[in-house]
Each structure stands twice: as C-alpha cells, then as structure tokens.
Amino acid sequence: MPIPATILTLLTGMALVLAGLWVGQNVNLLPLDASANAPVYDELFKVLFSIGTILFVGITGLILFSLVRFRRRSGDRTDGLAIEGNLPLEILWTAIPAIVVLFVGIYSYDIYDRMGGMTPLNDHSAHVMAAGDDRGRTWAGISPAAIDAEAGTAALPIDVTAMQFAFIFHYPDADITSGELHVPVGQPVALHMKANDVIHAFWVPQFRLKQDVIPGQPTLLSFTATRPGRYPIVCAELCGPYHGGMRSTVVVDEPDTFADWVAKNSPAPTPATPTPVQS
C-alpha cells in the first residue's frame, strides 16, 4: 500500500526542519568570537543560518524533484493538465513565509536592542556590555572616565579619529597616541569616534561590531574584549582610492601586559620648574 502524499510531505518537511536546525547549530562559518556581545550576535546568526538552510535545501530539492518527476517524456505531445489554482496551497505558502519573516524581524529587533543598537549613539551607560564582575578595577593608574550606572563597571575611554586612510587612537587619561588599539581583556572600553573627512566604518569581525564614523557626528562604540590576541580593524565603508588599505589592529592584552604597555608608552612627566628664591 503506497504511503499517502500528505504523509510523505509531512515527513519530508520534518526531516528538512531537523536538518536545517542541525546545520545551524553545528556548522560554524563565523570567525573567532572575542567580545562579550559576540555570542549574542551568534545566536541570531545560527537562527538565520538554520532558516536559510531549510529554505535553500527545500526549494532546491523541490525544483530538482519537479524537473525529474514532471519532465516531458519522449514521444509525449499532449498538453499538460489545466490547473487554475489551489487556494489552500496558496494560503499555506503565503502564511508560512509571513510567520517566518515576522519571527525573524522580532528576534532581530530583540538582539539589536540587547546589543545597544536602539540607544542614542553617545549614551554610554546603555552601550557598555560588561563581561564578569570588574567593579572598581583601574589600569596602571588610569582613572576611569565613564561609569556604567547600572553595573558599576568602569570603562576605559579611547578617542578614535578616522581619516583617509588610517585610524588614530588616543588615550586621554594616559596622553598616549597610537596607530594600534590596545585594550585590556575583560574590561569595558568606550570608543569616542569621529571622522575628519568622509564617512568611514570601524569594523572588527571577531568582536561582531561595525559602526559608521560620520563627519560632524561623534559616536560612541562600547565593547568588552574577552579573548587575548590580535584582531584586524577594517574600514568597511568606501572612503576613497586607498580604502582597501585602511586597516589597523586591536591588541587585547592581559591586564598586567596592558598596564606595562601604558607605562612604557606614557610620556615622561615634565620636570617641575623650580621657584626662584627672592633675596
């Protein structure tokens, strides 16, 4: 006795969904995650990857099946069946994509909001994402310039200037200017960014962060690095003929190593001028 087409369709759909979920959870196409908000972004990517796999395999499989099953046989010169429509099928293939799109939209909004995307660009307290309990920590005598009011964690302020074709990093509390971004692992960092000429974009793939830097519109990008190492900084906005060469590096150090870097690169204190003694 042949299996009814509805049962075959149901079983095929269930197998397709399970396969898509497995691929989304076990096939990793993303680079190394090295910031506190990377796992949040990765959650969304896994969901989208699962849905994309289900759609790709399902649609491609249906097309290939139709090409084989309903091909014109040799010697067949008859017309095909005159099928005008199938209302239940049309409702089904309209309702399912609508539900999927609605789910993806709501979930994407939630992830974007959790990453601070719905807050003002210069609202520090909403942007900082702390990893662990680092209350009260300082770095080599650097006094914290911004405090997360809710978590009570200090954020290291760094001024970022984007220009054709380089990123310049300035540490105001230590008076250090560098072509590389050095940050301590496990500590919130607040990047105060501005552009001197055209629109640039600050992008660190391992941090899952990308922020446009627009002339005349200072922006704040906060993150917490969670894994020591060296990661590329890429300008992801076409900014001129040498846009492809506008790259730098973010160096995530252990706290002691970062303190040594600050001490080594801080300018020597200016000797105090002796006060002349009046006779």
C-alpha positions in Angstrom: 0.0 0.0 0.0 1.6 3.3 -1.1 2.1 6.0 1.5 -0.2 9.0 1.1 1.3 12.1 -0.4 0.3 14.2 2.6 2.2 11.8 5.0 5.3 11.9 2.7 5.1 15.7 2.6 4.9 15.9 6.4 7.8 13.6 6.9 9.9 15.4 4.3 9.2 18.7 6.0 10.1 17.4 9.4 13.3 15.9 8.1 14.1 19.2 6.4 13.5 21.3 9.5 15.6 19.0 11.7 18.4 19.0 9.1 18.3 22.8 9.0 18.4 23.1 12.8 21.4 20.7 13.0 23.3 22.7 10.3 22.6 26.0 12.1 23.8 24.7 15.4 26.8 22.7 14.3 28.3 24.4 11.2 30.2 27.5 12.2 31.1 29.9 9.4 31.9 32.9 11.8 35.4 33.9 12.8 36.6 33.5 16.4 34.4 35.3 18.9 36.4 37.7 21.1 34.0 40.1 22.7 31.1 39.9 25.2 28.4 40.7 22.7 29.7 38.2 20.1 27.7 35.3 21.5 24.5 37.5 21.4 25.1 38.1 17.7 26.0 34.5 17.0 22.6 33.4 18.4 20.9 35.4 15.7 23.2 34.1 13.0 22.5 30.5 14.0 18.8 31.1 13.7 19.1 32.8 10.3 21.5 30.1 9.1 19.0 27.4 10.1 16.2 29.2 8.3 18.3 29.8 5.2 19.4 26.2 5.1 15.8 25.0 5.3 14.7 27.3 2.5 17.7 26.6 0.3 17.6 22.8 0.6 13.8 22.7 0.4 13.4 25.0 -2.6 16.3 23.4 -4.5 15.1 19.9 -3.7 11.6 20.8 -4.9 12.9 22.2 -8.2 15.1 19.2 -8.8 12.2 16.8 -7.9 9.9 18.7 -10.3 12.4 18.6 -13.1 12.7 14.8 -12.9 9.1 13.9 -11.9 7.2 16.1 -14.3 9.6 16.2 -17.3 8.2 15.6 -20.7 8.6 12.0 -21.7 10.0 11.0 -25.1 7.2 11.0 -27.7 4.7 12.8 -25.4 3.0 15.5 -27.4 -0.1 16.1 -25.2 -0.9 19.2 -23.3 -0.4 19.3 -19.5 -3.2 19.4 -17.0 -5.1 22.7 -16.9 -4.6 23.6 -13.2 -6.0 27.1 -12.4 -5.2 27.3 -8.8 -5.1 25.7 -5.3 -6.4 28.1 -2.6 -5.3 26.1 0.4 -1.8 25.7 -1.0 -1.6 29.4 -1.8 -2.7 30.3 1.7 -0.1 27.9 3.1 2.9 29.2 1.1 1.8 32.8 2.0 1.3 32.2 5.7 4.5 30.3 6.4 6.9 32.9 4.9 4.9 35.7 6.6 5.3 33.9 10.0 9.0 33.3 9.4 9.6 37.0 8.4 7.6 38.2 11.4 9.6 36.0 13.7 13.0 37.0 12.2 12.0 40.7 12.5 11.0 40.5 16.1 14.0 38.4 17.1 16.4 40.6 15.2 15.0 43.6 16.9 15.5 42.0 20.3 19.1 41.1 19.5 19.8 44.6 18.2 18.3 46.1 21.3 20.3 43.8 23.6 23.5 45.0 21.8 22.6 48.6 22.4 21.5 49.4 18.9 18.3 51.2 19.9 20.0 53.7 22.2 21.4 57.1 21.3 24.9 56.8 19.7 26.5 58.8 22.6 24.7 57.2 25.5 27.5 55.4 27.3 25.5 53.7 30.1 23.3 51.8 27.6 26.2 50.7 25.3 28.6 49.2 27.7 28.4 45.4 27.9 30.5 44.1 30.8 32.0 40.6 30.9 32.2 39.5 34.5 32.4 41.5 37.7 35.2 44.1 37.2 33.9 46.7 39.6 36.5 49.2 40.8 39.3 48.0 38.5 41.8 50.5 37.1 44.6 50.2 34.7 48.2 51.3 35.6 46.9 54.3 37.4 44.4 55.4 34.6 41.4 56.9 36.3 38.0 55.7 34.8 36.3 58.3 32.7 32.9 56.7 32.4 30.9 54.6 34.8 28.2 52.2 33.9 25.5 53.4 36.3 23.7 50.1 36.5 26.6 47.6 36.7 29.0 49.9 38.4 31.8 49.0 36.0 34.5 51.4 34.8 35.0 51.9 31.1 38.4 52.8 29.5 37.9 55.9 27.3 39.7 56.0 24.0 39.4 58.7 21.3 39.3 57.3 17.8 39.9 59.5 14.8 39.2 58.1 11.3 40.8 59.8 8.3 41.9 59.0 4.8 43.3 56.4 5.3 44.1 55.5 8.9 42.6 55.1 12.4 44.4 57.1 15.2 43.8 56.1 18.8 44.3 58.5 21.7 44.1 57.6 25.4 43.2 60.9 27.1 43.9 59.7 30.7 47.4 58.5 29.8 48.1 61.0 27.0 49.1 58.2 24.6 48.5 58.3 20.8 48.9 55.1 18.9 48.3 53.6 15.5 47.1 50.4 17.1 44.3 49.9 19.6 45.4 48.3 22.8 42.7 47.2 25.3 42.7 45.0 28.5 40.8 41.7 28.4 37.6 41.6 30.4 37.2 45.4 30.8 34.6 47.6 29.2 36.0 50.0 26.6 34.3 53.2 25.3 35.5 54.4 21.9 34.7 58.0 21.2 34.8 58.2 17.4 34.9 61.0 14.9 35.8 61.3 11.2 37.9 64.1 9.9 36.9 64.0 6.2 34.4 61.4 4.8 32.3 58.5 6.2 34.4 55.6 7.5 33.4 52.4 9.3 35.1 50.8 12.3 34.7 47.0 11.9 36.2 44.2 14.0 34.8 40.9 12.7 35.9 38.9 15.8 34.0 41.4 18.0 30.9 41.3 15.8 31.0 45.1 15.8 30.6 47.6 13.0 30.0 51.3 13.4 29.9 54.0 10.8 32.0 57.1 11.7 30.4 60.2 10.2 31.9 63.7 9.9 30.2 66.1 12.3 28.5 63.3 14.2 30.6 61.9 17.1 29.6 58.4 18.0 30.3 56.1 20.9 31.0 52.4 20.5 31.5 50.3 23.6 32.6 46.7 24.0 34.3 44.2 26.3 37.0 42.0 24.8 37.0 38.5 26.2 39.9 36.8 24.5 43.6 38.0 24.4 45.0 38.2 20.9 45.5 40.4 17.8 42.4 41.1 15.7 42.1 43.2 12.4 40.3 46.5 12.3 38.9 47.2 8.9 37.2 50.2 7.4 34.0 48.8 5.9 32.8 51.9 4.2 34.2 53.0 0.8 36.1 56.1 1.7 38.4 56.8 -1.2 41.0 55.3 -3.6 43.1 53.7 -0.8 40.0 52.4 1.2 41.3 48.8 0.9 44.5 49.7 2.8 42.7 51.4 5.7 43.4 48.8 8.3 44.7 48.6 11.8 44.9 46.1 14.7 43.3 45.8 18.0 45.6 44.1 20.6 43.7 42.5 23.5 46.2 42.2 26.4 46.0 40.6 29.8 45.6 43.4 32.5 49.3 43.2 33.6 50.5 43.3 30.0 48.2 46.3 29.2 49.5 48.1 32.3 53.1 47.5 31.1 52.2 48.9 27.7 50.6 52.0 29.2 53.6 52.6 31.4 56.0 52.1 28.5 54.2 54.5 26.2 53.1 57.2 28.6 55.1 60.4 28.1 57.7 61.2 30.7 56.4 63.7 33.3 57.6 67.3 32.7 60.1 68.3 35.4 58.8 70.9 37.7 60.3 74.4 37.2 62.0 75.5 40.4 60.5 78.6 42.0 63.1 81.4 42.1 64.1 82.4 45.6 63.8 86.1 46.2 66.6 87.7 48.1 
